[in-house]
């Protein structure tokens, strides 16, 4: 009996159901190995788990900057195939409007959970002094700091420093310039699209390592903290998960059914592997190729998906920028013995809507949380101690936050595509396969790709 070929094994590994089962197995096995390392004192095992998780995270992070830049430039350029400047402006405006509207809903749910569940009330916790000192070196979120950090000192510093917010700013400028120049910028856009395809391929290879990566990430968490690392903060963890799950399985399906006229069951069938990867990787940027493909597989016009999904991957953060800051701010106020006034709850909602750009990058939760607490006037010492207290369990909450973020980044393009007549109902219902997104970034390019496929 011959053994399966490596190519066959790779194809089997990549199948959604197999990949999902392997990821879940990695999650469970990682937790067991982490507990074993902690209870038995096996330092080599704990060190191995930490190394595996760290390498996987580093692989994801080094692809984020080139992926975001090329995706946004290609996405803005792709709008040319959907109509003139007015069409592009209308699509962009409607997309941003839906981003804001769903953020309002998400932060309202976060505030409601905080007011009803009152997480942290009656609890008194002390922060680890070492963690307070570590976080003290980081710049807290502020509106002036966001504006100062928006524009890089030079074109290359944003890429060298990995400042995703600045990369987004540069990418938007370059993308708009390429759109305006049209044919004169065609060689540059073609090169950028090629780089984007190359980066997507690399990310695809990294994505296949997710079952191994999550084993290391979860294993390291359990090896470091054990089973009791969430006990003192259980009310916060539960509140965040409840808020995110309500948005993920309540708000989004309702909008898809009523506005998008897309079956929620179909939506989750298409996006489930993407949501799983987002959950374990904790990175919207690294999930971008899968998110974009999921949107196209739901019938969204590829050219519009190429614009909206990358934009959403850096600005559409219902989990990190809306639900979490609302609940965490209320929690920190409660454990500090502070009762918030009505105006402070209003400010929390406003910050969630207008501060979404501050979440760009892999550390957006820190910026949004400190920005929110500073905006409602909490004392600096309360902010410092509060952030230090929640810091240790942030990875556990970041998993569900990122999955919620990514789901919203697919939902909004689907809603806008329906309203703009850019949704293919046959693809949305699963009656016809979606076009290949690797090269089909506009209607004309998609037609060429389909014609070539038919001829071959």
N, C-alpha and C positions, 0 to 999 in steps of 0.2 A: 504493500500500500504506500503510494507516494505521498509526501508531505505537500501541503498547499504552498504555492509559490509566494514570494514576498509581495508581489503585486496584488495577488488575490487577498492576502491577509490585510494589506493596506486598504483595499476597497471595503472589505468587511468591517475593519476598524472604523471607517468613516461613515458607515451607514447610521442614520440618526438614532435608531433604536439601540443598535449595538453601542454606539458612542455614548448615548445617555446612560445605558446600563453600566458601562465601564467607568464613567464619571462618578456615578453613584457608588459603585464598588470602591473607587479610589477614596471617596469621601468617608465611607465606613471604615475601610482598612486603615486610612490615615489616622482617624480618631483612635482606633484600637492600638495602633503602633505608638501613637503619642502617649496614650495612657500607660502602655507597657514601659516606655522609656522613662516616664516620670516615676512610676511606682517601683520599678526595679533599679532605678539609678543608672541605667545604661546610657552614658554620655555619648558614646559613639553613635547610637541610634538617634538620639535627639539631634546631634550635630548633622547626621546624614539627612534627616528630615528637613532641617533648617536650610541646608545647602540645596536640596532639590527644590524647595519652595522658592528660595532666593533666585536661583538660576532661571526658573520659569517666569518669575515676575520681571527679572531683568530683560529676558527675551521679549516679553510683551512691551515693556516700556521703551525699548530702543526703536521699536517700529512706529510708535505713536506719532512722533513729530513729522516724519516724512509722509506717513499715511494721511494725517489730518491736512497737511499743506496741499498735497497733490489731489486729495479728494475734493477739497473746497474749490480749488482752481478749476479742476475738470467739471465739477458740478455747476459752477456759475457759467462756464463756457457752454455747457450742455443746454442751458436755457435758450440759447439762440435757436436751436432746432424746434422749440415749442412756440415760437412767435417773436414779435418785436420786443422793444424795450418796455412797452406798456404791459405786455403779458408777463415779462420777467418780473417787473415791479409788483404786479398784482399777485403773482404766485409767491414772491418773497414776503409781501405784506400779509397775505392771508396765512402763510405758514407761521410767521412770527406771532400773529394774533392768536392762532390756535395754541402755540407754545404758551403764551401768557394766560389764556383762558383755562387750560388744563392745569397750569401752575396754581391759579387761584383756587380751583377745586381741590387740588392736592393739599395746599396749605390750610384750607378750611377744614379738611378732614383731620390734619395733624393737630390743629388747634382744638377741634372738638374732642379728640381723644385725650389731649392734655387736660382739658377742662373737666371732662367726665371721669376719666381714669385717675387723674391727679397723680401721675408717676412721681415717686421720690418724696411724697408728702410724709412727714414724720420720720424720715430717714436722715441720719447724720453720718457723713463719711469724711474721711481724711485722705487727702491726696498724698501720693508718694513724693517726697521732696525732690528726688532725682528726676522724676517725670516733670515736675513743675519747672525745674532748672532747664531741662531739655527743651521744653516748649517755650520757655521765656526767650530763647534765641530766635524764634520764628516771628515774623512780622504779622501782627493781627490784621484781620480784614478791616478796611475802611474805604469809603468812597474815594477819597483823595489818593489812596494808595493804588486803588484799581485803575484810576485815570493815569497815574504816573507810570504804572507797569504796563499800560496798554501799548505804548509806542516804544520799540526797542531803540537803543542808542545807535546801532547800525544794523544792517540787514542780516548779518551773520550771527550776531550775538544771541538773537532769539533762538536760533537753531542750535548753537553751541551750548547754550545754557538749558535747553529743553523747556523754555517758557512757552507753554502751549497757548496761553492767551495772546501773547505777542505773535506767535506763529499764525493764529487765526486772523489777527488784524492784518498781517502782511499778506496772507493768502486771499483775503477778501479784496484788498487793494489790487493785487496782481490779477485776480480772477476778473474783477470788473474792468480793469485795463485791457485784458485780453478780449473780453466780450466787446468792448467799444472798438478795438482795432480790427476785429473781424478776421478777414483773410490774411492780413499782414501778420497776425499773431498765430496763424495756423501751425507753422512749424514748432513754435514753443508749446502750444497746446498738445500737439501730437507727442512731443517728447515727454511732457508732463503726464499724459495719459499712459504712456509706456512705463514710466517710472511707477505710476500708481498701480498698474497691473503687476509689475515685478514685486512691489511691496506687498500687494494682496496675496501673491503666491507665497511669499515668505511667511506672512501671517497665517496663511492656511496650513503651512507645515507646523508652525508653532501651536496652532489650535489643536492639532492632532495629539499634542503632548498633554492636553488638559487633564486627562485622568491621572497621569503621573504627577503633574504639577499640583493638582488639588490634594493628592495624597500627602505631598510634602508640606503644603500650606496649612492644611487642617492638622496634620500630625505635629507640626511645630507649635501650633497654638495650644494643643492639648498637652504637649510635652512641657511647655513653658508654664501654663496656668493650671493644668489639671481640670477636673470637673467642676470645681468651685469658682472658676474665674468669672462667671457671670452672676453668681448668687446675690452679691450685694446690689447689683445693678439690674436685677431681673425685671423690675417694673419698666425700666427704660427700654430694654431689649424687646420685651413683649409689646410695648406700646408702638415702637417703631415697626415691628413686623406686622402688627395688626393694621397700622396705617397704610403701609406699603401693599399689603395683601388686599385691602379694601379698594385701593386704586387699581391694582393689577388685575384683580378678578371681579371688580364691581364697576368702577367708573369706565375703564377702557372698553370692556365688552358692551356696556350700555351705549357708549358713543359709537362704537363700531356697528351695532345693530340699528340704531336710530338715525345716525348721520351718514355713516359710511355704507350702510346696507351690506355689510359683510358679516358672515357667520362667525361669531366668537369661537366656535369649535374649530372652524377652518383656520382662524387666526392663530390659535394656540398650537394646532397641529403643525403649522408652518414655522412658527417662531420658537417652539419649545427648545430645540437644540441651541438656538441663539441665546435664549434666556438662561439655559443651563450654563453655557459658557460664560455669560456675563456674571452669573452668580458666583462661579468659582474663580474667575479671573479678576473680578472687581475692577474692570476697566472697560468703559464705554468705547474708548479709542480702539482698543484691541478687538472689540466686538464689531467694529464698523463694517468690515467686509461681509460678515454674516448678517448684520442688520440690513444692509443695503440689499443683499440678495433676498432676504425675507420679504422686504417691501415689494420688490419686483415679483416675487412668487405669489404675492397677494393681489397682483394685477396693477400695481402702480407703474405708470409710464417710466421706463428706465432713465430717461433724461431728467425727469423731475426728481426721481429717487436719488440720482447722483448728486443733486443739489441739496435736497431737504434732509436726507439722512446724515451726511457729514456735518451739516449745520447743526442738526439736533444733537449729534454726538458731543458737541462742545457747549451747547447752550440749553438743551432740553434735559433738565435734571430734576424731575419731580421728586425723586427719592432723596437726593443729596441737598437740593436747594430749596425744597418746600416742606416735605413731611418731616425730615430729620431736624432741621434747625428749629422748627416750631415746637416739636416734642422735647428736644434736648434742652432748649432754652427754658421751657416750663419746668423740666426736671431739675435743672441746675438752680433755678430760682427757689424751688421747693426745698431742696436739700440745704440751701443757704438761709432758709427761713424768710424769704422775700415773697410778698404777695404782689402780683402784677396788676396794674390798672388796665382799664378798658383801652385807653389810647395805646398802651404798650402792645396789646394783642393786635391792634390795627397796624402798628408799625411792623410787627413780625410778618404780617401778610404782605405789606407793601415791599419789604425787603426781599421776600421770596420771589416776587414777580420781577422786580427791577434789578435784582442782584444775580440773576442766573449766569451772566457772563463770568462772574467771579469764580464759578465752579470749574472753569476750563482747566483741565489737567488732572493729575492723579491725586492731588491733595486738596480738592475743592471743598470737602466737608469742613476743614479747619477754617478756611477763609469765610465760608458762609456762616458757620456757627459763631465765630468771633465777631463778624460783621453784624449779625442779628443781635447778639447780646450787647454790643457797643451801641447799636442804634436805639435800643430801648433804655439805655442809661444805667445798665448794671455796673457796679464798681469794678475797677480793673482787677482787684484782688479776687473778687468772686468769679470773674471770667477766667483768670489764670487757674485757680483751684478747680473750677468746674470742668474746664477742658482737660486738665490733668486727670481728673477722676474718670471721665468717659473714654480717655485715650486708649486704655488697655483693652477694652472690649470693642473698640471701633471696627476691627476687621469682621467680627461676627455681624454687626449691623450693616456694614458696607456691602456685604453680599446681597442682601435683599434690596438695599437702596439701588445698587447698580442694575440689578435685574429689572426693577421698576423703571429706572431711567431709560434703559434700552427698549423696553416695551413701548414707552411713550414715544421714543424716537422712530418707531415703526408705525404706531397708531396715527400720529398727526399727519404724516405724508399720505396715509390711506384716506383719511377724512378729506384732506384738501384735494387729493386726486379725484375723489368722488364728486366734490363740488365743482371742480374745474373740467369735468368730463375726461379725465386722464386715467380712469380706472377701467381695466379690461375685465368685464364681468365673467367671461369664460375662464380666464386665468384665476380670478378671485374665487370662483366656485370649484376650481381644480379640474375643470373639464378639458383644459388645454395647457400644455407645459408653458412656463414663462420663457421669454427670450434669454439668451446668455448675456449676463451683465458684464462680462469681461471686456467686451468691446462695444456693446450696444448702448452708447451714452446719449443718443439722440434718435428720433424717429428714422432719419435717413440711415444712420449707421446700423440701427436695428434691422432695417429692411435689407441692407447689404449683407448683414450677418446671416439672416434667415435665408436669403437667396443662395449664399455660398454653401450653407448647410444643406439646402435642398439639392444643389448641384453635385455635392460630394456624396 
